[in-house]
Amino acid sequence: MKNYTQLLLILPFIIFISCGNNLGTEKHQGKRDNIVNVREQVKEIKVSEDDVLIGSVVRLHLLDNYLLIRDSKSFDKLIRIFDKNDFKYITSICQRGQGPNEIANMGHIGINEKERIFYVNDHGKQKIFAYNIDSVLADQGYSPTVKMEMNEKLFPDKYQYFSDTLSMGLIITPIGNNDFDQTVGKWNMSTGEIKLFPYKHPDIKKKRIHFAVSIENNIYIECYTIRDLITICNLDGDIMYVIYGPEWSEEPSSIEYFGKAVFCGNSILVAYSGGNRLTDYEPTKFMVFDLTGNYIKTLDIGYKIPNYCYDKANNRIIMNINDLNMQFAYLDLDGLID
């Protein structure tokens, strides 16, 4: 009887600990004021208009030694290819159109580093096309192959490719007739199977996030766009860290907080805006965190950054800049982050 009574006394404590573990380790960061102004270290990438004209709305991708610039608004070729080391223009591919080997409505580009292939989502034809980079550069008449047919109802909006059986993507799921939620999940490109990760913050009904994945560290990160919140989970989908910023609120904000995130060695870079999400939403800074979500510093770029990518081999970020005098630039990270 005595043992039974003791069990009843400690049972609530056991449940509390269990629930705490399910919620992960919470970190409340009251200030993030270690700001380093790096505007003078930003170096312009000059693209000659004699070589190619590139629109203002672009996305940047890297494959081996090549920088791919996805120009979805282009009237002709939708992807521009440059040497990522010296930024010399090489060629343009992916003709816009409805014909054979043309792209009707281009979406995300997935990168298969091992096989030197990039995948282009065509939401018009509901197909994913595969392009071998070496064949593209060697043959102007190169025709891509169809990697797979797309599932119109459930499909990654963006994804990081690791193998045909493992990609991790941002899945769009409808909520009612005119709304949607975003969830990170595993995607099998061979079978089309999608497994959504179960974690959802208990105070948030509708997620708006960016994400990044590190296979080496067995984690993925979710960065919320309209809340001052970051979460880190393992690749089984279990929550590890919940990081609340100084402006955290359960309610969605009129402020645009976090943008695209990338893993840089033992650091995480997250684009940060802090401006009004309707009129001043483009990031101008990068916040640096360690792999457990501890804040390290803020790199103040001094320019608006619609998009960027991380060049691991050269340890630098390559950026699309929204400025009258500059369209592309890079920033060396040596000495700025560990």
N, C-alpha and C positions, 0 to 999 in steps of 0.2 A: 504493500500500500504506500509505503514511504517513497519507494522508487517511482511509483506511478505519479505521485504528487509532484515529485521533482521534475519528472518529464513534462507534466502540464505547465510547470513554471518556466521551463527553458524553451518550450516549443515555440512561443511567439518570437523569441530571440532568434531561433534557427530560421524561422520563416522570414524574418526581417533581413538576416544576412543573405539568404537565398535571393530575395527580391533585389537587394542591393547589387549582388553580382550580376543579375540579369540586366540591370540598368547601366552597368559599366562604371568606370571611375569618372566621377564628375569633376571638372576643373572650371573654376570661376575666375576669369582673368579681368581684374578691375581696371587695368590700363594696359595699353600697348603703345608706349611712347618712345621706344628706342628707334628713332627715325633717322635713316641715313639718306641724304640727298645725293643721288647718283646721276642727275640730269647731265652733268658735264662729261660723264663716262659713256653716255649713250652715243653709239657711232652709226652714222647714216649708211644705209645700203642704197646706192644709186642705181636705179633701173632706167636705162636709156629708153626714151620713147621711140627711138629709131628701131629698137629691137622688138618691143612689145608694149601694148597699152593694157594696164591692169586696173580694174574697177576698185572702188573704195570698200566694198563688202567682200572680204576674202577670208579664207581659213588656211592655216599653214600646217604642213605635214612634212616629216622627214623619213626618207628611206635610204639607208646606206649613205652615200655621199651626195644625195640629191635632196633639194628643197622643192616640194610640190606646193604650188599656190593654187588653191581651189577658188576660182572666180565664177561663182554661180550666176552672176548677172551678165556675164559676157555674151555677146551676140554671136560669137563664133566658137573658138576653142575654149573649153571650160577649165583646163588645167595647164598651168605654166610650169615648166621644169627648169631649175637653176642648179648650178654646182653650189653645194652648201658651204664650201670652204672659201671660195673667192667670189661667190654670188654672180658668176657669169651666166647669162641666159643661154639655154641649150635648145629648147624646143617647146611647142605647145601641142596638146592632144585633146581628145574627147570633143568632137564636133557636136554642137547643140543641134537637136533635130529629132525627127521621128523615124528616120531611115535606119537601115542596117548599120550597126557599129556606131550609131549616134546615141547621144544621151538626151532624153526628153526632159527630165526633171531631176537634176543631180542633188544627192544628199550627202551623207557622210562618206569619208574615205577611210577604209581600214588598212592597216599596214602589216604585212607578213614579212618580217625581217629575214627569217631563215631562208625562205624560198625567193626573196627579192620580188615579191608580188604586192601590188596594191589593189584593193577592192573598191569599186565605185557603186554606190547605191543609186539606182535609177527608180525614183518613185513614180515616174510616168509609166514605165514599162513593167514595174513591179519585179525587177530583176537586180541581182548583184553581178556586175561584170568584173572579171579578173584580168589585170594587165601585168605582164612580166616586164620589169623596168629595162632589162637588157635588150629584150626584143623590141620594145618601144623605141629605144634610142638607135637601134640598128636598122630598123625597117619603117620607113615613113608610111607604108601601107599596112601596118600591123593591125590585125583584127583581134579584139579581146574575146575571151571565152565567157560563157555564162557560168558563174559559180553556183548560183542557186536562184530559185524562185522565192520571192518575198511573201511572207504572210501579212496580208493587209491589216488584220485585226490586232495582232500582237507581234511587235518587232522592235529591236533596239533602235532608238533614235540616234544614239552614238554608242560606239563600243571600242574596246581595246582587244585586239586579236592576239591570241597566244598559240592556238592550234585549231584545226578544224573541229575538234570536239570541245574546245574551251575558249570562249570569249566572254568578257564581262561588259555588260552594256547598261545603258539607261533606258528602261522600259517605260513606255507611255501606256497607261491604262485609263480608259474612260471612267468618268464619274458623272452619272446622269447623261443628259443629252448635250450639254454645252461646256463641259469642264473635264479636267483630267488630273491624274496624279502621276508622279515620277517615282520609280523604284529601281534600284540597282539589282541586277540578277545575272545568273550564269546562262550562257547561250551556246548550244551545240549547233554549229553551222552545218554539220553533216545531216542531222536529223531534224533540225528546226526546233528542238525542245528548248523551252525556257523555264528556268527555276528561279523564282523571285526570292530574294532574301527577305526574311520575316521582320527585321528590325524596323520599327517606326517609333519616333519620339512620341511619348504619351500625350504631349500637349499640342501636337501638330496634326491636323486632319488632312492637309493637302501640302505635299512637298514640292518645292521648287529648288532644284539643286544642280550643282556640277559635281563630277566625281573623277577620281583617278585611282589606279590600281598598281600595287607593287607585288609581283609574284615573289621576288626575292625576300621581301619582308613579311609576306603572307597577310597583307592588310589592304583595305581600300578605305578611301576617305570620301565623305560627303560634305560639300560646302554649300550652305544655304544662301540663296540669292536675296531673299527679303526678310531674313532674320540673322542676327549676329550669333551664328551657331555653326559648329563643325562637329561631325561625329567620325570616329574611326572604328571600323569593324575588322575582324579577321575574315579569311576567305571562306569560312563556313557560315558567315553571316552573323556571328555573335558580336554584340557590342562590346567594345573595349574601353573607349574614352568618349565622353561627351564634354565638349569644350564650349563654355558660355562666354561670349564677349561682354564688354562693358555696356553694350546697348541691347542686351538680350531681352526679348519680350515674347510671350506666347503668341501675341497677335502679329499678323503680317504688317510690315512697315512700309512707309512710303520711300524708305531709303534702300538703295541697291547696295548690298554688302559684298558677297564673294562671287568671283567668277571662276574661270578655269583654274584647275590645280594640276601640278606636276610633281613627281618625285625626283629629287636631285641628290643622289647618294643617300646620306643620312638626314637629309632635310626635305621639307615639303614647302614648295612655293605656291602661294595662292594669290591670284589677282584680286585686288580690292578697290572698290569705288568709294563708297561713303557719300555719294551724291544722290539726288532725287532720281528715282527709278524710271520716271517718265521723261525727264529732260536732261539729266546729267549722269547717266548710268554707266558710262564706259570707265573701266578701271584706269587709275593713274599710278597705282602702287602695287608692290608685291609684299605680302606678309610672309615671313619665314618662320616655320615651326619645326620642332624636332619630330621624330617618328611617333612620339607619344602625345603630341599636341601641345607641348610647352611652347609658348611664344618666345622667339629669339630676337627678331628685329623687323623693321619695315624698310623696304627699299623704295624711296620716292623717285619715280622715273621722271616726273615732270611733264609727261606727254600722255594723251589718251591712247589706250591700248585695246583696240577692238579684238585682237587675237594674237596668239603667240605660240611658240613651241620651244622645247628644250633640246639643245644639241649636246648630247652627252659627251661625244668624242672631243668637242672643243670647249666643253663646260661653259656654255653661254646660252642665253635666251635670244631667239630671233623673233622680232615683233612687227606686227602691222601697226603703224602709227597714224592716228587721225590728226593730222596737222597740215596746214596749208603749204608748209615748206619741206615736209618729209613724209614719205609713205611707208618706208621700211627701215628698220634699224636693228642693231644687236647690242647686247650688254654682256661683257665678260664677267663671269661670276667668281673667278679666281680672287681670293682675298676678301670677297664679300660674304660668302657662306662657306661653311666647312664642307 
